[in-house]
Amino acid sequence: MTAPLPTVKPRSMLRHLLATEAAGGVLLMLTAALAIVIANSPWASAYQHLLHLPVGPELTEKLGPMTVHKWINDGLMAIFFLLVGLEIKRELVDGRLASWEQRRLPALPALMGMAVPALIYLAVAGGEPGLSKGWAIPAATDIAFAVGALALLGRHAPLSLKVMLVSVAIIDDMGAVAIIAVFYTSSLNLLALAGAAGIIAVLLACNRLRVVSLWPYLIGVTALWYVTLLSGVHATIAGVVGALLIPYSTGGSEAREASPLLKLEHGLAPWVGFLIVPAFGFANAGVSFGDLGLEDIFAPLPLAIALGLLLGKQLGVFGGVLLAVKTGLASKPHGASWLQIYGVAMLCGIGFTMSLFIGDLAFPGQVEKIDAAKIGILLGSLLSAIIACLILRFAPKPVD
């Protein structure tokens, strides 16, 4: 691989992910596959026992005893969302989404790519009792999986499409965070919310006082995570809010490198990519196919999710790009054909991590519905990945 050209800007973690062939995404694929194999093997009961093994103190009465599964979903995933928040802030302040001109192309496909899958889900399953809360499950794209698949294609996907995919996924992540905060928040503890407001005020004061040491922010974000857990708002939201409160300098390259945000982003990225996200995949992808029949696959819940990911994402994202270009809102990605753009839109149908996460929030404690949602997520994501890779692999290169 050719060495990158010198630049005055530090490379974001998503650019680093692309440069390293998205190894974290490949690892996520492997751990998810391992979970599925184990869940359908003689070790299935041991797998379930491990996930539900009580660990540590009870943090809230609502959550009850903390298990391995809960620590991963409510604890480690808060760190994942912290990294998501850091990347979002960097891209908005100093990256490929820093200006309105740069935001034009990915914004419309991302928004349509969330709306159309949700509408397809509601059309298929919205009328079924207790299923309407799952409308957001097919609305999110898994950036690690999608970038990992794109990286495996190498030269068959031009750089402009990789940039478009990552930009769409960043806005998609913003939408997913907003959905979790607004639609999957239970009854609120006002005292805990007041505590969260107080911590946010302290972190804002640290910003005003130009505190550049990382430790006050780490302590503040940890405290914010705990009071958010108590408040009824999902604790992972604390990761994103905390990230937005960590300072980032837009001065010279030395100032940027010294920014608490960039230090934390670089420090967290390997742990999130190579430990936290694979651990989440391993803990949440395991579903048994032992008694699975066609009637289970074509049941309203898995069918709605699979169609939302497979059809909704491609229609929404590709339609958004087409609309943005044809109306003059944005320019077509350089060096890419419409067939290649369609392939990337199809790739956005890989919903894995975010979809599994939202599925767990949509149907808390309802094991059968969560397992049915997993089937739909796996089916829709797998079909989207296979079709997208075939399109991109064999799509002719555009003629200049």
Order of alpha helices (4+ residues) and beta strands (2+ residues): alpha-alpha-alpha-alpha-alpha-alpha-alpha-alpha-alpha-alpha-alpha-alpha-alpha-alpha-alpha-alpha-alpha-alpha-alpha
